[in-house]
Amino acid sequence: MPAPYRLRIITREKVAYDGQVDSVMAPGSRGSLGIWAHHAALITALVPGRLWFREPGGNESSFRLQKGFLEVRQNVVTILTDELGKT
């Protein structure tokens, strides 16, 4: 069973999501990024594409992501984006 960690998705207008997840898939500038608990520290650019994550218990969510940035630090993934749409 994957260990949960915190995901924060922040747009210009609001905090769109702040909660515990088991995994995240994001559209990185060099291909898809898979983020699991205890991932190494990372800062990378994101490109338009599908952002997907799974919460503990199996609930899955996905969004249309515009360009932005993703940071992984101390078991917290923070995504900054101008625009986020539901898929």
Contacts in CASP RR format, 6 or more apart in sequence:
PFRMAT RR
TARGET T0000
AUTHOR 0000-0000-0000
METHOD contacts of the structure
MODEL  1
MPAPYRLRIITREKVAYDGQVDSVMAPGSRGSLGIWAHHAALITALVPGR
LWFREPGGNESSFRLQKGFLEVRQNVVTILTDELGKT
2 22 0 8 1.000
2 23 0 8 1.000
2 36 0 8 1.000
2 37 0 8 1.000
3 22 0 8 1.000
3 37 0 8 1.000
3 38 0 8 1.000
4 20 0 8 1.000
4 21 0 8 1.000
4 22 0 8 1.000
4 37 0 8 1.000
4 55 0 8 1.000
4 56 0 8 1.000
5 20 0 8 1.000
5 21 0 8 1.000
5 37 0 8 1.000
5 38 0 8 1.000
5 75 0 8 1.000
5 76 0 8 1.000
5 77 0 8 1.000
6 18 0 8 1.000
6 19 0 8 1.000
6 20 0 8 1.000
6 21 0 8 1.000
6 75 0 8 1.000
6 76 0 8 1.000
6 77 0 8 1.000
7 17 0 8 1.000
7 18 0 8 1.000
7 19 0 8 1.000
7 20 0 8 1.000
7 21 0 8 1.000
7 24 0 8 1.000
7 53 0 8 1.000
7 76 0 8 1.000
7 77 0 8 1.000
7 79 0 8 1.000
8 15 0 8 1.000
8 17 0 8 1.000
8 18 0 8 1.000
8 19 0 8 1.000
8 76 0 8 1.000
8 77 0 8 1.000
8 78 0 8 1.000
8 79 0 8 1.000
9 15 0 8 1.000
9 16 0 8 1.000
9 17 0 8 1.000
9 18 0 8 1.000
9 51 0 8 1.000
9 63 0 8 1.000
9 79 0 8 1.000
9 81 0 8 1.000
9 84 0 8 1.000
10 16 0 8 1.000
10 78 0 8 1.000
10 79 0 8 1.000
10 80 0 8 1.000
10 81 0 8 1.000
11 81 0 8 1.000
11 82 0 8 1.000
11 83 0 8 1.000
11 84 0 8 1.000
12 82 0 8 1.000
16 63 0 8 1.000
16 84 0 8 1.000
17 61 0 8 1.000
19 55 0 8 1.000
20 55 0 8 1.000
20 56 0 8 1.000
21 53 0 8 1.000
21 54 0 8 1.000
21 55 0 8 1.000
21 56 0 8 1.000
21 77 0 8 1.000
22 36 0 8 1.000
22 37 0 8 1.000
22 54 0 8 1.000
22 55 0 8 1.000
22 56 0 8 1.000
22 57 0 8 1.000
22 58 0 8 1.000
23 34 0 8 1.000
23 35 0 8 1.000
23 36 0 8 1.000
23 53 0 8 1.000
23 54 0 8 1.000
24 33 0 8 1.000
24 34 0 8 1.000
24 35 0 8 1.000
24 51 0 8 1.000
24 52 0 8 1.000
24 53 0 8 1.000
24 77 0 8 1.000
25 32 0 8 1.000
25 33 0 8 1.000
25 34 0 8 1.000
25 35 0 8 1.000
25 50 0 8 1.000
25 51 0 8 1.000
25 52 0 8 1.000
25 53 0 8 1.000
26 32 0 8 1.000
26 33 0 8 1.000
26 34 0 8 1.000
26 35 0 8 1.000
26 46 0 8 1.000
26 51 0 8 1.000
26 52 0 8 1.000
26 65 0 8 1.000
26 70 0 8 1.000
26 79 0 8 1.000
27 33 0 8 1.000
27 46 0 8 1.000
27 47 0 8 1.000
27 48 0 8 1.000
27 49 0 8 1.000
27 50 0 8 1.000
27 51 0 8 1.000
27 65 0 8 1.000
28 44 0 8 1.000
28 45 0 8 1.000
28 46 0 8 1.000
28 47 0 8 1.000
28 70 0 8 1.000
29 44 0 8 1.000
29 45 0 8 1.000
29 46 0 8 1.000
29 47 0 8 1.000
30 44 0 8 1.000
33 44 0 8 1.000
33 70 0 8 1.000
35 70 0 8 1.000
35 72 0 8 1.000
35 77 0 8 1.000
37 75 0 8 1.000
38 75 0 8 1.000
39 72 0 8 1.000
39 75 0 8 1.000
39 77 0 8 1.000
40 72 0 8 1.000
41 72 0 8 1.000
41 73 0 8 1.000
41 74 0 8 1.000
42 70 0 8 1.000
42 71 0 8 1.000
42 72 0 8 1.000
43 69 0 8 1.000
43 70 0 8 1.000
43 71 0 8 1.000
43 72 0 8 1.000
44 69 0 8 1.000
44 70 0 8 1.000
45 67 0 8 1.000
45 68 0 8 1.000
45 69 0 8 1.000
46 65 0 8 1.000
46 67 0 8 1.000
46 68 0 8 1.000
46 69 0 8 1.000
46 70 0 8 1.000
46 79 0 8 1.000
46 81 0 8 1.000
47 67 0 8 1.000
48 64 0 8 1.000
48 65 0 8 1.000
48 66 0 8 1.000
48 67 0 8 1.000
49 64 0 8 1.000
49 65 0 8 1.000
50 62 0 8 1.000
50 63 0 8 1.000
50 64 0 8 1.000
50 65 0 8 1.000
50 87 0 8 1.000
51 62 0 8 1.000
51 63 0 8 1.000
51 64 0 8 1.000
51 65 0 8 1.000
51 79 0 8 1.000
51 84 0 8 1.000
52 60 0 8 1.000
52 61 0 8 1.000
52 62 0 8 1.000
53 60 0 8 1.000
53 61 0 8 1.000
53 62 0 8 1.000
54 60 0 8 1.000
54 61 0 8 1.000
55 61 0 8 1.000
62 87 0 8 1.000
63 84 0 8 1.000
63 85 0 8 1.000
63 86 0 8 1.000
63 87 0 8 1.000
64 84 0 8 1.000
64 85 0 8 1.000
64 86 0 8 1.000
64 87 0 8 1.000
65 79 0 8 1.000
65 81 0 8 1.000
65 84 0 8 1.000
65 85 0 8 1.000
66 81 0 8 1.000
66 82 0 8 1.000
66 83 0 8 1.000
66 84 0 8 1.000
67 81 0 8 1.000
67 82 0 8 1.000
68 79 0 8 1.000
68 80 0 8 1.000
68 81 0 8 1.000
68 82 0 8 1.000
69 79 0 8 1.000
69 80 0 8 1.000
69 81 0 8 1.000
70 77 0 8 1.000
70 78 0 8 1.000
70 79 0 8 1.000
70 80 0 8 1.000
71 77 0 8 1.000
71 78 0 8 1.000
71 79 0 8 1.000
71 80 0 8 1.000
END
